[in-house]
Amino acid sequence: MLAQQQVVHADSSIDRVTVYPGFALVERIVDIPAQESYSDFTVVVSPLPMSAQPSSFQTQVVGEALAVQGLELRSRMSSVANLAQAGKLEQQLFALKEQMIDADADKAGVMLQMKALQNMADYENQASAATWGLPDSVAERLEFFGQQMAKYDVALRTKQLVIDEIKHQISDIDLQINGARKDSGERIREARIHCFAQLLEPSQIRLTYLVSGAQWLPAYDVRISPDLSGVNVSSMGQVNQYTGEDWRQVSLILSTSMPQIGLDPPAVPRRIVNSNERLQDRAGLSSLGYADFANDSMAPSTLESRRSEVVEEELAEYEAAPIAIATDYGITTQFLMPGKVDVAMNGEAHRFSIRTIPLEVSPERYIVPSKSEHAYLRAEVKHTGDSVLLAGKAKIFLGPDYLGESTFPLLRTNDTTMLNLGIDPNLEVNFETLEDYRDDPGSFSLSSTSTITRRYRASLRLSPAAQSKIVVVVEEGLPISTSDSVEVEVLDIVPDAVASEDALNERLEKGLYRWSFSLHPGETKAVRWGYELSFDEDSIPSVREK
C-alpha cells in the first residue's frame, strides 16, 4: 500500500460568496470520501488563490463523521521553473502510471473475489458448501457471506483511494511538465486539513477564507412615467472581481459591511504642551475610503445561512421572477441574490438585479429666474419599500427616453430625496428688470444718504399643449447686509412668498424667498420682487454672490 493513501486530494467547489467593498468571503464545500474509522488523514484542497488572507481561513465540519485537528497553508508553484526538470518529472510520471496499472489490477482482483463470493452465495447444496469450506447451516453461511463482503468492500474502497491519489499525482505532474515547457510559473496556495475519522461515512468540510480583489457598488435605473405619476427604481449590484478564481454557480451575497476598516475605535490621544517647543501633529488625518487590508486578524465571522421563504403569487398569465432577499441589520445590509450566479475573475462589471421598488412621487418645476430662463423638472420621491436603497449612481429614464445619470442618496423606508430630471420645454420663463435706479442727495439736501432701488419680474406661461396642471416653485435670493453702513429694505413681493417655519428661517439666514403655486395649461402668472439699498453717498455698495 502506498504511503500517500493517508493524503486525500478532495474535490471542492465554491458554494457561497459574500462580497464587501474591496473584499469577499468565499465559502467552499470540500467533499471527503469515507475513511477507515479511527484513522488520521490529511485533506488537501488546491488550488486556492494567493489573494486569500492566510489568517482568515476557517473550517466547519458538516456532520459527525470526522473531526478537524489542524489546518496548514502552503504555497507552491503550479509548474516547475525550467525544462531541465521535465525529464525527471516524466520519469516520475512513468513510475506513477506503472503503479496505476498495479493498482487497477489489485482492484480488479478484489472485484473478482467479490463476484466469486456472490456466486458462492447462490449455491444451496451441501456439496458445494463443503467444497468451498462454508459452514453447514444457512444462518452461519449468511453471516459468513456478510463478513466477507464487508471485508472486500473496505478493501475495494482502499484500492480506489490509492487509484484516486495516483490520478491526482499524474494530473499534477502533467501540469508541471506542460508548465515547464511553456516556461510558466504560477504560484498557488493549498490548504492541508488534518482530520480524524470518527465514522466510516463520507463527509463535508466548509472552508471559508477572505480574498482581496473583489468589490461591489450599488447602481439604479430610475424609470419615471411620462405623466410623472409614478417612479420605479430598479436597484442592482455591480460586482467586479479579480481574486484569482472564478465564481461559478454560487450563492452571491452583497454586503455593506467593511471589515477592512476594523472594529475598534481609535484611542483618545494625550496632548501635552511644553514651553518653548513647537508642537507637531504627527498623526495627521487618514482619508475615509477603502484602504488595503492591513490587519489579517480582522476576518469577518462566517455568515450564517439565511434562507427566507419566497411567497409564490400565482398570477393569471405569468409567475413573478424571484427577487433578492434584503436583510437590514441597521448598520449593515445584505442582499442575497436569487438562485446561483457566475462571476468571472476578469475584473469586468457583472450586474445583478436586486429588486424594483415603486416610489411615491411629487413632481414640480423649479425656477431661479435671475440665473436661468429654463424651468427645471424635478421630483421629490419617497421610499415606501421595505429594503434600504444605498447611495449610488442612477440612470434616469422618463418613459422610454434616457435623460442622463444622477446620484442616489442612502434611503431607508419613508426617507425622501429630490431627483432632477432636466428642462421642461412646456414652461416658458421670461425674466426682466423693471427698475435699477440710484438716487443721490442733492446739493441742498441736509441728508447724505443715497439709495439704489431694484425691481424684477418673472413671467411664466405653461403651454396649452401641456398634459395637465403643474406645481411651480420659484426661488430668488435677496441681499442681506453684513455692514452697518448699508441697510436693505425688501420691496414688492407679489404674490406672497411661502411663510412656513423652514422658509422663514431660510429667509432670515440666507435672504432666500420661495413662491409655490399651480399653473394650468395655457395659464400665465407673474412673480415680482425688489429691494432698496440705503447708504452714505460716499460709499460704493456692491452685491456679490456666494
C-alpha positions as CSV (number, residue, x, y, z in Angstrom):
1,M,0.0,0.0,0.0
2,L,1.3,3.5,-0.9
3,A,2.3,5.9,1.8
4,Q,0.2,8.6,0.1
5,Q,-3.0,6.8,1.0
6,Q,-3.2,9.0,4.2
7,V,-3.4,12.1,2.0
8,V,-6.7,12.7,0.3
9,H,-6.9,15.2,-2.5
10,A,-10.5,16.1,-2.2
11,D,-12.9,17.7,-4.7
12,S,-14.2,21.1,-3.7
13,S,-16.4,23.8,-5.2
14,I,-17.3,27.3,-4.1
15,D,-20.8,27.3,-2.6
16,R,-21.3,30.9,-1.5
17,V,-19.6,34.3,-1.8
18,T,-20.2,37.4,0.3
19,V,-18.9,40.5,-1.4
20,Y,-17.8,43.6,0.6
21,P,-16.5,46.9,-0.6
22,G,-13.0,45.7,-1.6
23,F,-13.1,42.1,-0.3
24,A,-15.0,38.8,-0.5
25,L,-15.7,36.0,1.9
26,V,-15.5,32.7,0.0
27,E,-17.2,29.6,1.3
28,R,-16.0,26.4,-0.3
29,I,-17.5,22.9,0.2
30,V,-15.0,20.1,0.4
31,D,-16.3,16.6,-0.2
32,I,-14.5,13.9,1.8
33,P,-14.9,10.3,0.9
34,A,-15.4,7.7,3.7
35,Q,-12.2,6.9,5.6
36,E,-11.4,4.0,7.8
37,S,-12.7,4.6,11.3
38,Y,-10.3,5.9,14.0
39,S,-7.7,6.8,11.4
40,D,-5.7,10.0,10.9
41,F,-5.5,11.5,7.4
42,T,-4.8,14.8,5.6
43,V,-7.2,16.5,3.2
44,V,-5.5,18.7,0.5
45,V,-7.6,21.4,-1.1
46,S,-5.9,23.0,-4.1
47,P,-5.5,25.3,-5.9
48,L,-6.5,28.3,-3.8
49,P,-5.9,31.9,-4.8
50,M,-2.8,33.7,-3.5
51,S,-5.1,36.7,-2.7
52,A,-6.6,34.7,0.2
53,Q,-5.7,36.2,3.6
54,P,-3.8,33.4,5.5
55,S,-5.2,34.2,8.9
56,S,-8.8,34.3,7.6
57,F,-9.1,30.5,6.9
58,Q,-11.7,28.7,8.9
59,T,-13.2,25.2,8.8
60,Q,-16.6,23.9,9.8
61,V,-17.4,20.1,9.6
62,V,-20.8,19.1,8.3
63,G,-21.9,16.0,10.2
64,E,-20.0,13.9,12.7
65,A,-18.0,11.5,10.5
66,L,-14.8,13.4,11.1
67,A,-13.1,16.0,13.3
68,V,-10.7,18.6,12.1
69,Q,-7.5,18.6,14.2
70,G,-5.5,21.3,12.4
71,L,-5.1,23.5,9.3
72,E,-1.8,24.2,7.4
73,L,-1.4,26.5,4.4
74,R,1.3,26.1,1.8
75,S,2.2,28.0,-1.3
76,R,3.9,26.3,-4.2
77,M,4.5,26.6,-7.9
78,S,1.9,25.0,-10.1
79,S,4.7,24.3,-12.6
80,V,8.5,23.8,-12.4
81,A,10.8,26.6,-13.3
82,N,12.8,25.2,-16.2
83,L,13.0,22.5,-18.7
84,A,15.9,20.7,-17.0
85,Q,13.5,19.1,-14.5
86,A,11.0,18.0,-17.2
87,G,12.9,14.7,-17.7
88,K,12.8,13.9,-14.0
89,L,9.1,14.6,-14.0
90,E,8.5,12.3,-16.9
91,Q,10.3,9.5,-15.1
92,Q,8.0,10.1,-12.1
93,L,5.1,10.1,-14.5
94,F,6.1,6.7,-16.0
95,A,6.5,5.2,-12.5
96,L,3.1,6.5,-11.4
97,K,1.5,5.0,-14.5
98,E,3.1,1.7,-13.6
99,Q,1.7,2.0,-10.1
100,M,-1.7,2.8,-11.7
101,I,-1.6,-0.5,-13.6
102,D,-0.8,-2.4,-10.5
103,A,-3.5,-0.6,-8.5
104,D,-6.1,-1.3,-11.2
105,A,-5.0,-5.0,-11.2
106,D,-5.4,-5.1,-7.4
107,K,-8.8,-3.5,-7.7
108,A,-9.9,-5.9,-10.4
109,G,-8.7,-8.8,-8.2
110,V,-10.8,-7.6,-5.3
111,M,-13.8,-7.3,-7.6
112,L,-13.3,-10.8,-8.9
113,Q,-13.2,-12.1,-5.3
114,M,-16.4,-10.2,-4.5
115,K,-18.0,-11.7,-7.6
116,A,-16.9,-15.2,-6.7
117,L,-18.3,-14.7,-3.2
118,Q,-21.6,-13.6,-4.7
119,N,-21.6,-16.8,-6.9
120,M,-20.9,-18.9,-3.8
121,A,-23.9,-17.3,-2.1
122,D,-26.1,-18.7,-5.0
123,Y,-25.1,-22.3,-4.2
124,E,-27.6,-24.0,-2.0
125,N,-26.5,-27.7,-1.9
126,Q,-24.2,-29.0,0.8
127,A,-21.7,-30.5,-1.6
128,S,-20.8,-27.1,-3.0
129,A,-20.7,-25.7,0.5
130,A,-18.3,-28.3,1.7
131,T,-16.2,-27.7,-1.5
132,W,-15.8,-24.0,-0.6
133,G,-15.3,-24.7,3.1
134,L,-18.5,-23.0,4.1
135,P,-20.5,-23.5,7.4
136,D,-23.3,-26.1,7.2
137,S,-26.2,-24.1,8.5
138,V,-27.9,-21.4,6.4
139,A,-27.6,-18.8,9.1
140,E,-23.9,-19.3,9.6
141,R,-23.4,-19.1,5.8
142,L,-25.3,-15.8,5.6
143,E,-23.2,-14.4,8.4
144,F,-20.0,-15.7,6.7
145,F,-21.0,-14.0,3.4
146,G,-21.8,-10.8,5.2
147,Q,-18.4,-10.6,6.9
148,Q,-16.5,-11.5,3.8
149,M,-18.4,-8.9,1.7
150,A,-17.8,-6.2,4.3
151,K,-14.1,-7.0,4.3
152,Y,-13.9,-6.9,0.5
153,D,-15.9,-3.7,0.4
154,V,-13.3,-2.0,2.7
155,A,-10.5,-3.3,0.5
156,L,-12.2,-2.0,-2.6
157,R,-12.6,1.5,-1.2
158,T,-9.0,1.4,0.0
159,K,-7.8,0.5,-3.6
160,Q,-10.0,3.2,-5.0
161,L,-8.3,5.8,-2.7
162,V,-4.9,4.6,-3.9
163,I,-6.1,5.0,-7.5
164,D,-7.5,8.5,-6.9
165,E,-4.3,9.6,-5.3
166,I,-2.2,8.3,-8.2
167,K,-4.5,10.0,-10.7
168,H,-4.1,13.3,-8.8
169,Q,-0.3,13.0,-8.9
170,I,-0.4,12.1,-12.6
171,S,-2.5,15.2,-13.3
172,D,-0.3,17.4,-11.2
173,I,2.9,16.2,-12.9
174,D,1.2,16.6,-16.4
175,L,0.5,20.2,-15.4
176,Q,4.1,20.8,-14.3
177,I,5.6,19.3,-17.4
178,N,3.3,21.4,-19.6
179,G,4.1,24.4,-17.5
180,A,7.9,23.8,-17.7
181,R,7.7,23.5,-21.5
182,K,5.8,26.8,-21.6
183,D,8.1,28.4,-19.1
184,S,5.2,29.3,-16.8
185,G,5.5,29.6,-13.1
186,E,2.2,30.5,-11.4
187,R,2.2,30.4,-7.7
188,I,-0.8,28.8,-6.0
189,R,-1.9,28.2,-2.4
190,E,-3.1,24.9,-0.9
191,A,-4.8,24.1,2.4
192,R,-3.9,20.9,4.2
193,I,-6.6,20.0,6.7
194,H,-5.6,17.4,9.3
195,C,-8.5,15.2,10.2
196,F,-9.5,12.2,12.3
197,A,-12.2,9.8,11.1
198,Q,-14.8,9.1,13.7
199,L,-17.3,7.2,11.5
200,L,-17.0,5.2,8.2
201,E,-19.1,7.7,6.3
202,P,-18.5,10.4,3.6
203,S,-18.4,13.9,5.0
204,Q,-18.1,17.6,4.0
205,I,-16.0,20.5,5.3
206,R,-17.0,24.1,4.7
207,L,-13.7,26.0,4.2
208,T,-14.0,29.8,4.4
209,Y,-11.4,32.5,3.6
210,L,-11.2,36.2,2.8
211,V,-9.9,37.3,-0.5
212,S,-8.9,40.7,-1.8
213,G,-9.6,41.9,-5.3
214,A,-13.4,42.0,-5.2
215,Q,-15.9,44.8,-4.8
216,W,-19.5,45.8,-5.5
217,L,-21.3,49.1,-6.0
218,P,-25.0,49.8,-6.0
219,A,-26.5,51.1,-9.3
220,Y,-30.0,52.1,-10.2
221,D,-32.3,52.5,-13.1
222,V,-34.9,55.2,-12.2
223,R,-37.9,55.0,-14.6
224,I,-40.5,57.8,-14.3
225,S,-43.9,57.5,-16.0
226,P,-44.4,60.1,-18.8
227,D,-47.2,61.8,-16.8
228,L,-44.9,61.9,-13.7
229,S,-47.5,59.9,-11.7
230,G,-45.1,57.2,-10.6
231,V,-41.5,56.2,-10.2
232,N,-40.0,52.7,-10.3
233,V,-36.4,52.2,-9.0
234,S,-34.6,49.1,-10.2
235,S,-31.7,48.5,-7.8
236,M,-28.7,46.5,-9.0
237,G,-25.4,45.4,-7.6
238,Q,-22.4,45.8,-9.8
239,V,-19.7,43.2,-9.0
240,N,-16.1,43.2,-10.1
241,Q,-13.6,40.6,-9.1
242,Y,-10.0,39.6,-9.9
243,T,-9.4,37.4,-6.9
244,G,-7.6,34.6,-8.8
245,E,-10.6,32.2,-9.1
246,D,-13.9,32.1,-10.9
247,W,-17.1,32.0,-9.0
248,R,-19.3,29.5,-10.8
249,Q,-22.9,28.8,-9.8
250,V,-22.5,30.3,-6.4
251,S,-24.9,31.9,-3.9
252,L,-24.0,35.5,-4.1
253,I,-24.5,37.9,-1.1
254,L,-23.7,41.6,-1.4
255,S,-22.9,43.3,2.0
256,T,-22.3,46.8,3.1
257,S,-20.1,45.7,5.9
258,M,-16.5,47.0,5.7
259,P,-14.2,44.5,7.5
260,Q,-11.1,46.2,6.3
261,I,-11.8,49.3,8.4
262,G,-11.6,47.4,11.6
263,L,-14.0,47.2,14.6
264,D,-12.1,49.1,17.3
265,P,-12.4,52.9,17.8
266,P,-9.3,54.9,18.0
267,A,-7.7,55.6,21.4
268,V,-8.1,59.1,22.8
269,P,-4.8,60.9,22.3
270,R,-3.0,62.6,25.2
271,R,-1.8,66.1,24.3
272,I,0.9,67.8,26.4
273,V,2.1,71.3,25.9
274,N,5.7,72.1,26.7
275,S,7.1,75.6,26.8
276,N,9.4,76.8,24.1
277,E,8.7,73.8,21.9
278,R,6.8,73.7,18.7
279,L,4.1,71.0,18.7
280,Q,3.8,68.8,15.7
281,D,0.8,66.7,14.7
282,R,2.5,63.5,13.7
283,A,-0.7,61.5,13.3
284,G,-2.4,63.5,10.5
285,L,-5.8,62.7,9.2
286,S,-6.5,59.5,7.4
287,S,-8.8,59.8,4.4
288,L,-12.1,57.9,4.6
289,G,-12.2,55.1,2.0
290,Y,-11.5,51.5,1.3
291,A,-7.8,51.1,2.3
292,D,-5.7,48.0,1.8
293,F,-6.4,45.1,4.2
294,A,-3.5,45.7,6.6
295,N,-4.7,43.6,9.6
296,D,-5.1,39.9,8.7
297,S,-6.7,39.2,12.1
298,M,-9.8,41.2,11.2
299,A,-11.6,38.4,9.4
300,P,-15.4,38.6,9.5
301,S,-17.3,35.8,11.1
302,T,-18.8,33.2,8.8
303,L,-22.2,34.3,7.6
304,E,-24.9,32.1,8.9
305,S,-27.3,30.7,6.3
306,R,-30.3,32.9,5.8
307,R,-32.9,31.4,3.5
308,S,-36.2,33.3,3.7
309,E,-39.3,31.7,2.2
310,V,-40.4,33.5,-1.0
311,V,-44.2,33.8,-1.4
312,E,-45.3,32.5,-4.8
313,E,-48.0,34.7,-6.3
314,E,-49.9,32.8,-9.0
315,L,-50.9,35.5,-11.5
316,A,-53.2,35.0,-14.4
317,E,-50.6,34.8,-17.1
318,Y,-47.2,34.5,-15.5
319,E,-45.3,33.7,-12.4
320,A,-43.3,36.5,-10.8
321,A,-39.5,36.2,-11.1
322,P,-37.5,35.5,-7.9
323,I,-36.1,38.6,-6.2
324,A,-33.1,39.2,-4.0
325,I,-33.6,38.9,-0.2
326,A,-32.6,42.0,1.6
327,T,-31.7,42.0,5.3
328,D,-31.2,45.3,7.0
329,Y,-29.2,45.0,10.3
330,G,-29.2,48.7,11.0
331,I,-25.5,49.4,10.5
332,T,-25.1,46.9,7.6
333,T,-27.3,45.5,4.9
334,Q,-27.1,42.2,3.0
335,F,-28.6,41.3,-0.3
336,L,-28.9,37.5,-1.2
337,M,-29.1,37.1,-4.9
338,P,-31.8,34.5,-6.1
339,G,-30.5,31.2,-7.4
340,K,-26.9,30.5,-8.4
341,V,-24.8,33.0,-10.4
342,D,-21.4,33.2,-12.2
343,V,-18.8,35.9,-11.7
344,A,-15.6,35.5,-13.8
345,M,-12.3,36.8,-12.4
346,N,-11.8,39.2,-15.3
347,G,-12.4,42.4,-13.5
348,E,-15.3,43.3,-15.7
349,A,-18.6,44.6,-14.4
350,H,-21.3,42.0,-13.6
351,R,-24.7,43.5,-12.8
352,F,-27.3,41.6,-10.8
353,S,-30.8,42.8,-10.3
354,I,-31.7,43.2,-6.6
355,R,-35.4,44.4,-6.9
356,T,-37.7,47.0,-8.3
357,I,-39.2,49.4,-5.8
358,P,-42.1,51.8,-6.5
359,L,-41.7,55.2,-5.0
360,E,-44.2,57.9,-4.2
361,V,-43.5,60.9,-6.4
362,S,-44.4,64.6,-6.1
363,P,-43.2,66.4,-9.4
364,E,-42.6,70.1,-9.7
365,R,-41.0,72.7,-11.9
366,Y,-38.2,74.6,-10.3
367,I,-37.1,78.1,-11.5
368,V,-34.4,80.6,-10.4
369,P,-35.3,83.4,-12.9
370,S,-32.3,85.7,-12.3
371,K,-30.0,82.8,-13.2
372,S,-31.8,80.9,-16.0
373,E,-34.9,81.3,-18.1
374,H,-35.4,77.5,-18.1
375,A,-37.8,75.6,-15.9
376,Y,-36.2,72.5,-14.4
377,L,-38.3,69.4,-13.9
378,R,-37.6,67.7,-10.6
379,A,-39.5,65.2,-8.4
380,E,-39.5,64.6,-4.7
381,V,-39.6,60.8,-4.2
382,K,-40.5,59.0,-1.0
383,H,-39.1,55.5,-0.3
384,T,-42.1,53.3,0.7
385,G,-40.5,49.9,0.3
386,D,-39.0,47.6,2.9
387,S,-35.5,47.4,1.5
388,V,-32.8,50.0,2.1
389,L,-31.6,51.9,-1.0
390,L,-27.8,52.5,-0.8
391,A,-26.1,55.6,-2.2
392,G,-25.0,55.1,-5.8
393,K,-25.3,56.3,-9.4
394,A,-28.6,56.2,-11.1
395,K,-29.6,56.2,-14.8
396,I,-32.8,58.3,-15.2
397,F,-35.5,57.4,-17.7
398,L,-38.6,59.4,-18.4
399,G,-40.9,56.9,-20.1
400,P,-38.8,55.4,-22.9
401,D,-36.3,58.4,-23.0
402,Y,-33.0,58.3,-21.3
403,L,-32.4,61.6,-19.6
404,G,-28.9,61.1,-18.1
405,E,-27.1,60.0,-15.0
406,S,-27.5,61.3,-11.5
407,T,-26.7,60.3,-7.9
408,F,-28.9,58.5,-5.5
409,P,-28.5,59.0,-1.7
410,L,-28.9,56.4,1.0
411,L,-32.7,56.0,1.6
412,R,-34.5,54.0,4.2
413,T,-38.2,53.5,4.5
414,N,-40.1,56.8,4.5
415,D,-37.0,58.8,3.5
416,T,-37.3,61.3,0.7
417,T,-34.9,62.8,-1.9
418,M,-35.2,65.1,-4.9
419,L,-34.5,63.8,-8.4
420,N,-33.5,66.4,-11.0
421,L,-35.0,65.4,-14.4
422,G,-33.8,68.2,-16.8
423,I,-35.6,71.1,-18.6
424,D,-39.3,71.2,-19.2
425,P,-39.8,72.9,-22.6
426,N,-43.6,73.4,-21.9
427,L,-43.0,76.1,-19.3
428,E,-41.8,79.4,-20.7
429,V,-39.9,81.8,-18.4
430,N,-39.3,85.5,-19.1
431,F,-37.1,87.5,-16.7
432,E,-36.9,91.3,-16.8
433,T,-35.5,94.2,-14.8
434,L,-38.3,96.7,-14.0
435,E,-36.1,99.2,-12.2
436,D,-32.4,99.8,-11.4
437,Y,-32.1,103.4,-10.2
438,R,-29.7,105.3,-7.9
439,D,-30.9,108.3,-6.0
440,D,-28.2,110.6,-4.6
441,P,-29.0,113.6,-2.2
442,G,-28.9,117.0,-3.9
443,S,-26.5,119.8,-3.1
444,F,-29.1,121.5,-0.9
445,S,-30.2,118.3,0.9
446,L,-29.5,118.0,4.6
447,S,-29.2,114.2,4.2
448,S,-26.1,112.4,2.9
449,T,-28.0,109.1,2.3
450,S,-28.1,107.6,-1.2
451,T,-30.4,104.8,-2.3
452,I,-30.4,102.1,-5.0
453,T,-33.8,100.7,-6.0
454,R,-34.1,97.5,-8.0
455,R,-37.2,95.7,-9.0
456,Y,-37.6,92.5,-11.1
457,R,-40.3,90.4,-12.6
458,A,-40.5,86.8,-13.9
459,S,-43.4,85.9,-16.2
460,L,-44.3,82.2,-16.5
461,R,-46.6,80.6,-19.1
462,L,-47.5,77.0,-19.4
463,S,-48.0,75.7,-22.9
464,P,-51.6,74.8,-23.8
465,A,-50.2,71.5,-25.1
466,A,-49.2,70.5,-21.6
467,Q,-50.9,67.3,-20.4
468,S,-52.1,68.6,-17.0
469,K,-51.7,71.3,-14.4
470,I,-48.3,71.5,-12.7
471,V,-46.7,72.7,-9.5
472,V,-44.2,75.5,-9.9
473,V,-41.5,76.5,-7.3
474,V,-39.7,79.8,-7.8
475,E,-36.7,80.8,-5.6
476,E,-34.7,84.0,-5.5
477,G,-32.0,85.4,-3.2
478,L,-32.4,89.0,-2.0
479,P,-29.4,90.8,-0.4
480,I,-28.5,90.5,3.3
481,S,-26.4,93.4,4.7
482,T,-23.3,92.5,6.6
483,S,-22.3,96.1,7.1
484,D,-23.8,98.7,9.5
485,S,-23.3,101.3,6.7
486,V,-25.8,99.7,4.3
487,E,-29.4,99.0,5.0
488,V,-31.6,96.7,2.9
489,E,-35.4,97.0,2.5
490,V,-37.4,94.4,0.7
491,L,-39.9,95.8,-1.8
492,D,-42.9,94.5,-3.9
493,I,-43.1,90.7,-3.0
494,V,-46.0,89.7,-5.2
495,P,-47.6,87.2,-4.7
496,D,-46.8,86.5,-1.1
497,A,-43.8,84.2,-0.6
498,V,-44.1,80.9,1.3
499,A,-44.2,81.6,5.0
500,S,-43.6,78.2,6.6
501,E,-41.2,77.9,9.6
502,D,-38.4,76.5,7.5
503,A,-39.0,79.1,4.7
504,L,-38.9,82.0,7.3
505,N,-35.6,80.7,8.7
506,E,-34.1,80.5,5.3
507,R,-35.3,84.0,4.5
508,L,-33.7,85.3,7.7
509,E,-30.4,83.4,7.4
510,K,-29.9,83.4,3.6
511,G,-32.3,86.0,2.2
512,L,-34.0,83.2,0.3
513,Y,-37.6,83.8,-0.9
514,R,-39.7,81.0,-2.2
515,W,-43.0,81.0,-4.1
516,S,-45.1,77.9,-4.8
517,F,-48.3,77.8,-6.9
518,S,-50.1,75.8,-9.6
519,L,-50.4,76.5,-13.3
520,H,-52.9,75.1,-15.7
521,P,-52.2,74.5,-19.4
522,G,-52.3,77.9,-21.2
523,E,-52.2,79.9,-17.9
524,T,-49.8,82.8,-17.3
525,K,-48.5,84.1,-14.0
526,A,-46.0,86.7,-12.8
527,V,-43.8,86.9,-9.8
528,R,-42.4,90.3,-8.7
529,W,-39.8,91.2,-6.1
530,G,-37.3,94.0,-5.3
531,Y,-35.2,95.7,-2.7
532,E,-33.7,99.1,-1.8
533,L,-30.2,99.8,-0.5
534,S,-29.6,102.8,1.7
535,F,-26.0,104.0,2.3
536,D,-23.8,107.0,2.7
537,E,-23.3,108.9,-0.6
538,D,-19.5,108.4,-0.3
539,S,-19.9,104.6,-0.2
540,I,-20.0,102.3,-3.2
541,P,-22.0,99.2,-2.1
542,S,-21.8,96.1,-4.2
543,V,-24.0,93.0,-4.2
544,R,-21.9,89.8,-4.5
545,E,-23.0,86.3,-4.9
546,K,-21.7,83.4,-2.8
